[in-house]
Amino acid sequence: MAQAAPLYDTYSRAPLRFERGEGVWLITEGGERYLDFGAGVAVTSVGHCNPHVVGALKAQADKVWHLSNIYEIPGQEALAKRLTDVTFADKVVFTNSGAEALECAIKTARRYQ
């Protein structure tokens, strides 16, 4: 294990240093493989270095990285259309956190009581 990093001690850290990931596997600097049960603290369960995901991120990075919802965003509109086409919903909302999603759900439920 390397010298302690200048990070705030939010968690008691495990003495593992992952250098990279491949699919469901995390790989240490020494080449040991561990099955990733954490999925980025359970929020990014797309695997590691998935070529489709990496390609999509690179393509988007060449366009624009982040915009506010006050603008019209073609990719966002296309995804919303795909979601409404294959679900019961006629509208979608994209949020940046579980707290924001829950807030939207509560406000929606209150509106339609």
C-alpha positions in Angstrom: 0.0 0.0 0.0 1.3 3.4 -0.9 1.7 6.3 1.5 -1.6 7.7 2.8 -3.2 10.1 0.3 -4.2 13.6 1.4 -7.9 12.6 1.3 -10.5 13.2 3.9 -11.2 10.0 5.7 -14.8 9.5 4.7 -14.5 5.7 4.7 -12.0 3.3 6.3 -10.2 2.3 3.1 -9.4 -1.3 2.1 -5.7 -1.9 1.4 -6.4 -2.5 -2.3 -5.1 -0.4 -5.2 -7.0 -0.9 -8.4 -5.2 0.1 -11.5 -7.8 -0.7 -14.1 -11.0 -2.6 -14.8 -12.3 -4.9 -17.5 -16.0 -5.7 -17.6 -17.0 -7.0 -14.2 -13.4 -7.3 -13.0 -11.2 -4.8 -11.1 -7.4 -5.4 -11.4 -4.8 -4.4 -8.9 -1.4 -3.0 -9.7 0.0 -6.5 -9.1 -2.4 -8.1 -11.5 -4.8 -9.7 -9.0 -8.4 -9.8 -10.3 -11.5 -9.0 -8.1 -15.1 -9.3 -9.1 -16.6 -5.8 -8.8 -19.6 -6.1 -6.5 -19.7 -2.3 -5.8 -20.3 -1.0 -9.3 -18.9 2.4 -8.5 -20.8 2.6 -5.2 -23.9 1.1 -7.0 -24.4 4.0 -9.4 -22.5 3.0 -12.5 -23.2 -0.6 -13.2 -22.1 -0.6 -16.8 -18.9 -2.5 -16.2 -15.4 -1.3 -16.8 -14.0 -0.2 -20.2 -17.1 -1.4 -22.0 -16.2 -0.5 -25.6 -19.8 0.7 -26.4 -19.8 3.0 -23.3 -16.3 4.3 -23.9 -17.2 5.0 -27.5 -20.3 6.9 -26.5 -18.4 8.9 -23.9 -15.7 9.8 -26.4 -18.2 10.8 -29.1 -20.1 13.0 -26.6 -16.9 14.6 -25.3 -16.1 15.7 -28.8 -19.5 17.6 -28.9 -20.3 19.1 -25.5 -19.8 17.7 -22.0 -22.6 19.2 -19.9 -25.4 21.6 -20.5 -28.2 22.9 -18.3 -31.8 21.8 -19.0 -32.6 25.4 -19.8 -31.3 24.7 -23.3 -32.6 22.4 -26.0 -30.3 19.3 -26.1 -30.8 17.1 -29.2 -29.3 13.9 -27.6 -31.5 14.4 -24.5 -34.6 14.8 -26.6 -33.8 11.7 -28.7 -33.3 9.6 -25.5 -36.6 11.0 -24.1 -38.4 10.0 -27.3 -36.9 6.4 -27.1 -38.0 6.1 -23.5 -41.6 7.3 -24.2 -41.8 5.0 -27.2 -41.1 1.8 -25.2 -42.8 2.7 -21.9 -46.2 3.8 -20.6 -44.9 7.3 -20.0 -45.6 10.3 -22.3 -43.0 12.5 -20.5 -39.6 11.9 -18.9 -37.4 13.9 -16.6 -33.6 13.5 -16.3 -32.1 14.3 -13.0 -28.5 14.3 -11.7 -29.1 12.5 -8.4 -31.4 10.2 -6.5 -32.4 13.1 -4.3 -33.5 15.1 -7.3 -35.4 12.1 -8.8 -37.2 11.5 -5.5 -38.1 15.2 -5.2 -39.6 15.1 -8.7 -41.5 11.9 -7.9 -43.0 13.5 -4.7 -44.0 16.6 -6.6 -45.6 14.6 -9.3 -47.5 12.5 -6.9 -48.8 15.6 -5.0 -49.8 17.2 -8.3 -51.9 14.2 -9.3 -53.5 13.3 -6.0 
